[in-house]
């Protein structure tokens, strides 16, 4: 007899930003609410706003203005000092789980920093425990549809929901 699969209730909110500044501001509001150990899985096509969101997230985490936040496409991982250590990971060039171990991804994911992972869909499903997923979809040159999901039990769900509501 197959084991019964547990269904976990999910928090989900979808919103639309109409410019880069709004996407960045959303990231900043969410960043201000994050606590150590938070993992944010970012998904969406190239140019959909993931890095713009992360730039705002970094400002919300009090990363000093002197740090220019870029996508670590070639370096794979950028670490920044702020209110909490912040790791920005880009898995675009990696798809082999053995490579993830080589770059120390699993240690970072289970550490005490804040982690934002672009192209998170490349991580094996069972690797990410409790996390926030943010999916970006291009609507037109400036507008983005952003869907945020997290387990209902996730401790930051209310803070994230509050940060999103303050947008509207």
ZIJOJO-V586876 format. One line per field, one symbol per residue. psi: psi as a letter, one per 20 degrees, with the letter a starting at -180 (. if undefined). A space follows every 50 residues. Layout:
psi = ???
//
This chain:
psi = pqqpppppqqpppprpqjrggggghggggghhiqrqippoopqrrpjijg hgghgggghhjkpqhioporplhhigpppqqbhqpppopojhiqjohhhh ghjkghgghkajapppoqkiiippgihocprppoppppgahhqpppppqq qhiphjghgggghghih.
//
